[in-house]
């Protein structure tokens, strides 16, 4: 979908990777969703390097999470898609868009809460060497981020974000006209996006994760304490203790809501019809996926 989504940079923490995998799969093809546990496992394994025993447990947890998600969450996504289809034929404002974003965020929080017990249980088997693997993976991903966003000239950076924005918009509306492309170009050029600030927050969350996991390993805390620790880690990832970054995210979110509304209000009747058809396609996919859980 092309409605503004929670920035992937605001969720890059190992404890939330499984959530991101499943959320992305929900907006992809039915095959991807059905394979989500396997895809999520391989993604997570790249950060942790699971042992044989851990692999069995993680795979089982992922399949249980998907079954819960299919049964309880897909119906709520269908409801959101239906609300979007009702709004798309007319003009929208920034508040309309941010209301949808808030609804998506609430769904993410529900998924986050559901995942926490499994993450806490996995801490019982986590080793120091696996935390070191995670640290090296963070370093590698940080190098990629620097290359993509900090070590490139501003025009090249904007060009990449422009192409991404156009691709997402055309996925919903179909081909854009020259004026709409120019509008997206202006939005990208004037954007509050701050790669340096996003990178600093990314590093903060990674260090928070590593320090927290090492402290748990060292102190041998109880099950209840582990769950509280995981909850705190999730909360700090979702709501940064850095007030400057939190203010930045709030301002950027409002900007994205307005940008989407401005682009949508520039679309033609045919483009809006195409958007409704696209959303109906997502809705039908989710209904089929949800029904598979009842078979």
Secondary structure, 3 states (H helix, E strand, C coil): CCCCCCCHHHHCCHHHHHHHHHHHHHCCCHHHHHCHHHHHHHHHHHHHCCCHHHHHHHHHHHHHHHHHHHHHHHHHHHHHHHHHHHHHCCCCCHHHHHHHHHHHHHHHHHHHHHHHHHHHHHCCCCCHHHHHHHHHHHHHHHHHHHHHHHCCCHHHHHHHHHHHHHHHHHHHHCCCCHHHHHHHHHHHHHCCCCHHHHHHHHHHHHHHHHHHHHHHHHHCCCHHHHHHHHHHHHHHHHCCCCHHHHHHHHHHHHHHHHHHHHHHCCCCHHHHHHHHHHHHHHHHHHHHHHHHCCC
